[in-house]
Amino acid sequence: MRENRYIRPLIRLTKQEILDFLEAEGQAFRIDGSNTDPAYIRNAVRLRLIPVLESEFNPDIVDALDRLSRILRQEEDYLDAEAEKCLHACMTETGEAFISFSKMRLSSLHPALVNRVIRKGIGMMKTDLRRISLGHLEDILEFCFHRASGNSLDLPGRIRIYKKRDAVMIKKEDRPLRDIGKKRKAGRS
């Protein structure tokens, strides 16, 4: 693994190319029995879906998907680098458990970059993005830019989004959010 990515040097080779190479080298090989089990979605795609796509739509579908994946990988790298620049351009303040962004700067970004900047900000506070879905990102954008009421939005992992007139803050709370909510409700009584 390098830079949080798996290195798969044989990914661009077909199975037949690999088998031909092994035969030419006189090298024995094993086939993992799980590779033929259609209970795994990747196998069902390879064993059932790809053959249908090849026979009924495009005999070169595997090559077309490979080209598409290379294009998307390049675009992903570019968008990630742009999002990193935007993250720093929109950031107004950081602390050990929070990061604040200018609402005006965020709102001037393309929606794809806003999503990425918000995800990067959450990642800085949460250290991973498990349980953070596109639905959460849509809720954050709706909350921050289109909803007048409310001053915070809760996310998984003790992440709370706060909004002010000119700022959006992502904060990692030190206690479970339900405990913070109970304390505030008890204090209002």
Legacy VTK file of the C-alpha trace (Angstrom):
# vtk DataFile Version 3.0
C-alpha trace
ASCII
DATASET POLYDATA
POINTS 189 float
0.000 0.000 0.000
1.286 3.466 -0.865
-0.456 6.769 -0.052
-3.497 4.837 1.239
-3.795 3.036 -2.095
-3.236 -0.566 -2.960
-0.511 -1.315 -5.457
-1.798 -3.905 -7.917
0.840 -4.292 -10.645
-1.098 -6.943 -12.576
-4.426 -5.109 -12.660
-4.094 -4.210 -16.363
-3.332 -7.800 -17.443
-5.995 -10.264 -18.472
-6.263 -13.635 -16.791
-5.136 -15.261 -20.040
-2.024 -13.071 -20.241
-1.070 -14.068 -16.710
-1.719 -17.770 -17.406
0.339 -17.591 -20.620
3.242 -15.977 -18.761
3.141 -18.602 -15.993
3.072 -21.406 -18.566
6.043 -19.900 -20.449
7.969 -19.683 -17.162
6.975 -23.183 -16.090
5.490 -21.689 -12.930
2.691 -23.527 -11.108
-0.285 -21.565 -9.813
-3.357 -21.940 -7.629
-6.874 -20.768 -8.191
-8.631 -19.486 -5.104
-11.969 -21.280 -4.839
-13.700 -18.144 -3.620
-13.096 -16.551 -7.055
-15.876 -18.694 -8.529
-18.405 -18.086 -5.751
-21.115 -15.755 -7.124
-22.153 -14.923 -3.563
-19.411 -12.273 -3.742
-20.642 -9.343 -5.833
-17.298 -8.880 -7.644
-17.515 -12.509 -8.810
-21.153 -12.220 -9.865
-20.227 -9.182 -11.962
-17.243 -10.941 -13.537
-18.967 -14.305 -14.056
-22.513 -13.270 -14.999
-22.828 -9.564 -15.845
-19.671 -8.992 -17.924
-20.404 -11.937 -20.285
-23.925 -10.568 -20.930
-22.576 -7.080 -21.577
-19.942 -8.521 -23.939
-22.373 -10.676 -25.906
-25.366 -8.343 -26.058
-23.892 -4.828 -26.017
-20.160 -4.439 -26.546
-17.612 -7.213 -27.101
-14.920 -4.779 -25.901
-16.726 -3.779 -22.691
-13.812 -4.781 -20.467
-11.427 -2.505 -22.386
-14.017 0.300 -22.405
-14.476 0.005 -18.633
-10.707 -0.064 -18.176
-10.325 3.161 -20.195
-13.148 4.753 -18.222
-11.540 3.756 -14.916
-8.232 5.361 -15.974
-10.003 8.583 -16.958
-11.940 8.633 -13.675
-8.760 7.970 -11.681
-7.069 10.981 -13.307
-10.116 13.170 -12.702
-10.334 11.972 -9.102
-6.675 12.894 -8.527
-7.241 16.335 -10.050
-10.429 17.020 -8.056
-8.775 15.845 -4.846
-5.847 18.248 -5.394
-8.258 21.101 -6.164
-10.322 20.274 -3.070
-7.180 20.414 -0.938
-6.440 23.924 -2.250
-10.056 24.974 -1.655
-9.975 23.522 1.857
-7.159 25.886 2.793
-8.681 28.821 0.890
-12.044 28.437 2.684
-10.629 27.661 6.132
-10.847 30.545 8.583
-9.864 28.902 11.864
-8.735 25.540 13.189
-8.302 24.024 16.597
-7.650 20.621 18.068
-11.292 19.588 17.740
-12.793 22.002 15.202
-12.374 23.599 11.827
-14.249 26.663 10.559
-14.947 27.716 6.989
-16.122 30.935 5.403
-19.695 30.375 4.206
-19.168 32.912 1.436
-16.049 31.147 0.133
-17.692 27.720 0.375
-20.803 28.936 -1.454
-18.670 30.249 -4.335
-17.265 26.772 -5.059
-18.636 24.257 -7.536
-20.918 21.774 -5.681
-18.474 18.906 -6.326
-15.720 20.865 -4.592
-17.961 21.949 -1.705
-18.757 18.280 -1.007
-15.080 17.377 -1.099
-14.040 20.275 1.138
-16.714 19.371 3.698
-15.649 15.687 3.538
-12.006 16.669 4.041
-12.990 18.844 7.003
-14.985 16.013 8.564
-12.056 13.674 7.894
-9.734 16.027 9.757
-11.987 15.870 12.817
-13.149 12.266 12.624
-9.969 10.706 11.100
-12.115 8.591 8.771
-15.297 8.969 6.792
-17.009 5.752 7.836
-20.738 6.242 8.251
-20.604 9.632 6.460
-22.784 9.280 3.379
-23.792 11.445 0.440
-27.072 11.934 2.314
-25.150 13.495 5.205
-23.344 15.848 2.810
-26.649 16.857 1.230
-28.087 17.490 4.714
-25.065 19.641 5.609
-25.409 21.771 2.480
-29.151 22.162 2.969
-28.637 23.057 6.634
-25.817 25.530 6.030
-27.027 27.316 2.927
-30.776 26.848 2.559
-32.336 26.469 5.995
-32.915 29.478 8.205
-33.654 27.662 11.455
-31.370 25.584 13.638
-27.825 26.202 14.716
-26.363 22.681 14.652
-26.600 19.390 12.784
-25.447 16.080 14.256
-23.493 13.456 12.328
-22.136 10.023 13.250
-18.919 9.866 15.261
-19.672 12.792 17.631
-19.391 15.267 14.763
-21.555 18.342 14.987
-21.901 20.990 12.291
-22.513 24.524 13.561
-23.541 27.428 11.386
-23.410 31.134 11.920
-24.254 33.963 9.599
-20.834 33.897 7.922
-19.209 30.623 9.062
-19.612 26.855 9.086
-17.837 24.932 11.830
-17.185 21.192 11.979
-16.536 20.105 15.544
-15.633 16.792 17.135
-17.446 16.839 20.481
-15.684 15.279 23.456
-18.827 13.471 24.639
-21.612 11.588 22.873
-24.002 14.061 21.248
-27.009 12.595 23.069
-25.343 13.470 26.411
-24.690 17.036 25.288
-28.311 17.355 24.132
-29.654 16.045 27.484
-27.544 18.522 29.442
-28.751 21.455 27.315
-32.394 20.359 27.607
-32.059 19.927 31.371
-30.538 23.418 31.631
-33.495 24.989 29.836
-36.091 23.683 32.291
LINES 1 190
189 0 1 2 3 4 5 6 7 8 9 10 11 12 13 14 15 16 17 18 19 20 21 22 23 24 25 26 27 28 29 30 31 32 33 34 35 36 37 38 39 40 41 42 43 44 45 46 47 48 49 50 51 52 53 54 55 56 57 58 59 60 61 62 63 64 65 66 67 68 69 70 71 72 73 74 75 76 77 78 79 80 81 82 83 84 85 86 87 88 89 90 91 92 93 94 95 96 97 98 99 100 101 102 103 104 105 106 107 108 109 110 111 112 113 114 115 116 117 118 119 120 121 122 123 124 125 126 127 128 129 130 131 132 133 134 135 136 137 138 139 140 141 142 143 144 145 146 147 148 149 150 151 152 153 154 155 156 157 158 159 160 161 162 163 164 165 166 167 168 169 170 171 172 173 174 175 176 177 178 179 180 181 182 183 184 185 186 187 188
